Each structure stands twice: as structure tokens, then as C-alpha cells.
Amino acid sequence: MTNTALITGASRGLGLALARSLAEAGWSLVLTARGTDALQRVAAELGAVAIPGDVTDPAHVERLAHAAPELDLLVNNASDLGATPLPPLAGYPLEAFRVLLETNVTAPLALIQATLPALRASGGAVVNITSDAATGAYEGWGGYGATKAALEQLSNVLSAEEPGLRVWWVDPGEMNTRMLADAVGAEEAAAATDPAKVAAALRDLVTSRPASGKVSLQ
């Protein structure tokens, strides 16, 4: 029987790397991202279902849930960095922070709620991608880090409320992605870990199914 995964933010970075890794292992994939052209290329490469859209849109969340009536794994990978250059909290634009909360916290919860019936039926798993910025006091990272801290606690409570599922909140460490380049510059980002290595570790996690909890891949 083929396992099915729904991955958000799947057109680049870790989402793309994980999609490739799971496809290699024989998983059936439902992929979403905002960039339609890039997502369609990935789906064509992997034989996956592409549903482009914004995870903050309730109608899009509903479409994703309908596209995966049988689901073994939800990966909430899509996220935004927030205001750039990274501002101190004293001057953080509040409207930008509200948007960031919507993308990095509310949208993952909405997708969890929408897919819970399918995940419960399969005894499936949820992977929420967080960050060391959720716990570290890094200057400029207060907005992004606060949203990831909220996602970690959301995951923690979900693991207690849904004992029939596996729920992992995963700190992948610094990766060579466009998001990191936007934050620290392309040169520094280039020295970070290849997302493919992190994706391989995530695939091992999903395969071995340890108890729910926080996972650090740094």
C-alpha cells in the first residue's frame, strides 16, 4: 500500500528536497506552494499532484484536504521570514508581524484541523518545521522566532491531544536556502547545510516513527 504525504512549501528548499526524497522511497505526494510554475515543474518531475496556492487562504486549505482523503503524513514546511532586513522588535512593523503569524502559525493549524480525520484514520504523522530561532535570542529574529516558538507549543499540545498520531516539531538547522540568503546574505547561506541532507534525515524520522516530540537535525 502506497503512503501519501502532503507537503507545503514544496517548490524549493527543504520542501522540494523532502518531496524528492519521499518520491524516491515510493510515496505518493500532494504538493503545494505559491509559485505555480515552479510547483508544476516539481510535480512533473516526481509524478506528484500539484495544487498551487497560499496556505493562509481557507479555500486553498480546503482544496488540499479534499485532494488527500487518505493521508499518512502532513508536513507544514511553508513559512515566511517576515520583514527584511531583519528589524529589532522595537521597530518591528506590526502589520508584517500579523501576516507572519497568519502564515507560520495559523495556517499550519488550519491545515492540521482540515486533515485530522484522514490522519487519524491512518494513524499518521505531522511534521512541523520550526527553527532554533524559536528558543535562541538572536538579534533581528524576534518576529520569525516568536512564530516558530508558537508553532512548537502548538505541536507539543497536539501531541498530547492526539496520542494516536506521531507529531514531530523539527529544527532543521541552518540550510542553504533562499530564505536564509534573504536573512543573512547569499555568501553566508552558501556555507550552510544542503537541504537534501536534512531531507534524508527527515525521511529516516518518518520511516522509524519514534515517539512524538521535538527533533533537532542540527
Buried (B, 14 or more C-beta within 10 A) or exposed (E): EEBBBBBBBBBBBBBBBBBBBBBEEEBBBBBBBBBEEBBBBBBEEBEBBBBBBBBBEEEBBEBBBEBBEBBBBBBBBBBBBBBEEBBEEEEBEEEBBEBBBBBBBBBBBBBBEBBBEBBEEBEBBBBBBBBBBBBEEBEBBBBBBBBBBBBBEBBBEBBEEBEEBBBBBBBBBBBBBEBBBBBBEEEEBEEBBEBBBBBBBBBEBBEEEEEBEBBEBE
